[in-house]
C-alpha cells in the first residue's frame, strides 16, 4: 500500500535552490538523485505528516506566513540547538524561537529539553525545526557526559611501528596534525617508535604505567599475507592494546590498520577513507577529556554520599566513641 511521502516545495531562483539543498544536507538529509540545477530530491530517515493550528501566542508575522502551506516545511531533529547554530552561520532570519517565547502555559523561566524555532530560508520558505537534544537521557532529563576535543594542557604519547613505514609515517603525520589542531603543544607530545605492530602493546603499557600521559595513540599497519601470521598478529595486537587500556585506566586510541591489500591501507592513510591516524588522535583527545569529566562526577557523588552519612549520623544523635581517660593519680 503506502510506500513513501513526497512533499515538494518550489522556489523561483536556482541560487536559492542550491542554498536550500546545502543547508538541508548539512543538517542530515541525504541526496537521493544528483542535482541538475533545477531540482534535488532529499530523503530523511523518517517522514511524518504534521497538522497544526496557528496558536495565538505566535507573532502575527509568523501566523501570516504559516497560512501559506506551500512555503512551509516542518522538520524534526535530534539536536535542534546544533541546527540553530548552522542556521546562524548562514545568517538565516529567525522568525520565532520557543527559547524566547513566553506564554501563560510555558513561562520563559521554565527550562525544558524540547525546542522549536522557525526560520525564513531563501525562496521564502518557512522552516520550522523542533525536537529534543539527543544527549538527554531518556526519562531522566540529564545531559550525557562527553569529552571535548580540546588537547590544551594535556600530554599524549604516540607509539608508531616502523614496519610498513610507507603507511605508518602518513598515519603519524595525521595524528600530529590532529593533536596540534586540537590545541596540543609539541612539548606535550612524546613519540616512541617500535619495530613492528606486535611491539606496540608492550610500549603503550610501559608509557601508560608512568601516569605521565592523558592518552596513548597506537599507530601501525598490518597487511594480510599468504600465511596465518597476519591473523595471529592482529589478534595479539588488538588484545594487548585493549588490555593495557583497561588495566592501566589510561585511554588508548587504536590506529593500527588491518588491511587485505596495500591499496586499502593507502586509502586509510590519507586518501579516500581519510586518515585513521588523525581519527585516532581525535579519539584520544576526546577520551582524555571524558576521563576527567567522569572523575569529577565521581568526586562530586562521593562528597555527596559522605555528607549524607554525616547528616544521618546527626539525626540519629550518634556520638563518637570517646577515648578512655587515664585515672588521676
N, C-alpha and C positions, 0 to 999 in steps of 0.2 A: 504494500500500500504506500504510505508516505515514506519517501526516501530522504528528502532534504528540504530546507527552507532557503530560498534565494531572494534576497532583498536588494533591489537596485536603486542607486541614487545617481543623479545626473548633475554635472557641472558644465558650464559653458566654456571655460578656459582650460586648454590642455595643461598649462602650467599648474593650475590648481589640482588637477588630477594627479600629477606627479608628486606634488607636495603631500596630498592626502595619502597616496599609496606608501610613500616613505614613512610617514608618521604611523600608519596602521601596522606596517611591518615592524617598526621599532617597538611597538607595544605588544607584539606577539602573533600577529596574523601571518599566515603562510600564503605565498602566491601560488595559485592553482595553475594559471596559464601565464605565459610571458606577456609583458606589456607591449602593446603595439602603438602606443601613443594616443589611442582612442578609448581603450578600456583596460581594466585589470580586474581579475577575479581573485578574491581573497577568501581563505577559509579559516574557521575558528574551531577549537575542539568541541564546542557545544553551542548550538543555536537555540535561542529562546524567543518566543513572540511575546512582547510586553504590551499590555494595555494599561494606560494610566489616565488619571484625571488631573486637571490643572489645579493644583492646590492654591488656595488664596494667599498663602504665605510667600509664594514665589513672586519675584519682581515682575511688574507689568510687562517689561520688555521681554522677559523670558516666556511669559504666558502667551504673548502675541506671536513670538517665533515658533513656539511649540504647536500652535494651531496648524501650521503648515507641515503636515506629516511627511511630505515628500522631501523635506530638508532635515528630518530628524533621524538620528542614529543613537541607539542605546546599547552600551557595551558593559558587560560585567567582567571585572578583572580580579586577580588575586591580590594585587598590591596597588590600590588607587593612588597612594602617595607617590609611587615611582612614576606612574603615568602623568601625574600632575607636574613632576619635575621635567619630564620630557617635553610636555606641552609648553612649559615656561621657557625652556631653552629655544623653542621655535617661535616664541612670542605670540602664541595664540591668545585671543581675547577670552577672558574669563567672564562668563555670564552669571553664574551662581555657584555657591560652594556651601555645603552644609556646615563646614567648619566656621563659617561666618554668619550662619543663619540662626536667628533667634525667634522661636515661636512659643506659644503657651505650653505646648506639649514637649518641646525639645529646647530647653533653655540653653543659651550659649555656653554656660558654665558646665553643662553636662558633657562628660567625656565618654565616648563610645569608640568601638573599633570599626564601626561602619562609616563609610564616607561616600558622598555623592557630589559631583560637580558637573557643570555644563560649560562647554567651550564653543566658540564660534570658529569654525575651520574655513579654509579657503573654499570658494564656491558657495558661500552662505549656508554651509552645512552646520547644523547644531548637533554636537556630540555630547551625550550625557554618559558619564563614567560613574559606575557605582560598584561597590564591593567591600570586602573586609581584608585587611592585611593578612597575607598567608602566614606570616610569622607568628600570629596569635594562636596559642594552643587551644584546641577545641574544648569548649566548655569551661575554660579556666580564665581566659582573658589575660593571660600572662605572655609577654613577648618571648620569642625563642632566643636562646643565647647564641651568639655568633662572634667570630673573630674578625676584626677589621684588617684590611690589607695595609697595615702601617708597620714598617720594619724599623722605624726610627728608635734608637736606643736599645735594640736587641742584637744578639750575637748569633751568627749562623756558621755552621761548618758544612763544607761541601766535600763529599767523598766521590772521586771520579776514577773510573777504570781507564788504564792506558790501552788495554786491548780494544781493538776496533776504534782507535783514536780518531779516525776519519769522521766517525759519528759522535763519539763522546765529547770531542772538543766543541762541536756545534751545540751539544746539549749544555756544556759548561758555559758557553757564551750566552745562551738563552737564560740560564739560571742567574748568572751575574747581572744580566740586564734586568731581569725581573726583580731581583733584590734591590738594585740601585733605584729603579723606578718607584719601588715601594718606600724608599727613604733610608735604606741601609747605607752605612759608611763603609769604605773599603777596609778600614782597620777593624771593622766588626765582622769581617768575613774571613774564615780560615779555610784554606784549600789543602786537601790531602789527596795525594794520588796513590793508587794501589795497582798491582799488576793486572788484575782482571776482576770481573764481577764477583767471582767466588770469594774474594777477599774483602768485599765491601761490608758485609755484616760485621765482621770482626773489627774493622777500623771504626765503623759507625758506633759500635757498642763502647769501644775504648773512649771515643770522644764524648759520648753521652754520659758515661760514668764520671767524667771530670766535673759535671754540673756547670760548666762554663758557657754552654750554648743553649739557646732557647729552642733550637730545632736543628735537625741534621738532614741534609739533602743528599740522596744517594743516586748517582748517575752511572749508567753503564749501558752496554749493548750486547745482546746475545742473539746470534743468528743460527738457525737450525742447520745442522749438517747431515751427514749420511749415517751417523751413529746415534745411539741413545744418550750420548754425552750431554746434548742440549737439554733434554728433559730433566736429567739429574741436576744439572747446574741451576736451571730455572727454579726448580722446587726448593733447593737448598738456599738460594739467594733470597727468594720470597719469604721463606720461613724464618731465615736468620734476621732479616730486616724487621719483620713484624714482631718477632720475639724480643729483639733489642728494644723496640719502641715500648712494648707492653711492660717489660721488666724494669726498665730504667725510668719510665714516665716522661721521657723526652720525645716529642713528636719527631717522627722520621717521614720524610717525603719520598715516595717511590718513583724515581725517574729512570728506572732500568728498562730499556726497550727489550722486548722479547718478540722477535720478528721471524717470519719464514724466509724472507729474502732481503738482500741489501737495499733493493728499491723501496721496500716498506719502511726500512729504517731511515732512509734519506727523507722520505715523506714526513716522518715524525720528528725529524731533527731540523725543521725549519721550512719545509715546503708545503705540500697540500694539506697535511694534517696538523700544521702548526709546529711549535717547538715544545716537546714534552719536558725539556729542561726548564723552560720558563714556567710551564704549568706546575711543575714540582716545586719551584721556588715560591710561587704564589700560595700554593697549598701549605708550605712550611710556614710562611708568614701568618696565614690565617689561623693555623693550628697553634702557633706560638701565642698569638693573642687570645685565642679561645681558652687555652690552658690558664692564662692569667684571669680571665673573666670568671671561669668556673672556680678557681681558687678563691677569688674574692667572695663569690656567692657562698661557698662552703664556710669561709671565715665568718661571714655575717650570720649564717644559720647556727654555727657553733656558739657565737656570742649570745644569740637569742635564746638558745637552749639553756646556756649557763644562767642567764638572767631569770629564766622561768623557774629553774631549780631553786635559785635563791629566794624568789618570790614565794614559792610553795613552802619553803622552809620557814619563812617569816610568818605566813598564815597559820602554819601548824605549830607555831611557837616552839620550834626546835631550838634547843640550846646546845652550844658547842660543849664538848667534853673538856672539863677543866682539869688542869694538871694538879696532882695532889701536892698540897703544901707540906713542907717539912715541919715537923713539930718544933716549936720554940724550945730552946734549951734553957 
